[in-house]
Amino acid sequence: MFDSTGMEESLVTSSESKSKPIRRSKHIPHNLRPKHIVDRRNTRERRRVHDVNQAFLLLKALLPFESHEHTKEHIHSTRISKLRTLRKAVDYIKALQLLLNETN
């Protein structure tokens, strides 16, 4: 493989292990990349963030709320963080597993 100067790019291998060779690519600063490439990458990232946020909204909708959290004022005034959502999901799954184990 050749780099931007036309020189052959070397592959770095570890002499101590038999792992696959690691290809090193040169970092191109953000401001030197063509605008259309940066725009495409930014669009992909915005879409990814949107998809993650939609998945969290779905997960929040599937989780039961505790009684003191279920007031309309509380739901609209307090944002539930992604970390808290994940922790609540883990707790809910554990509770469901316990329930299943008790019935079997």
Disulfide bonds with the S-S distance in Angstrom:
none
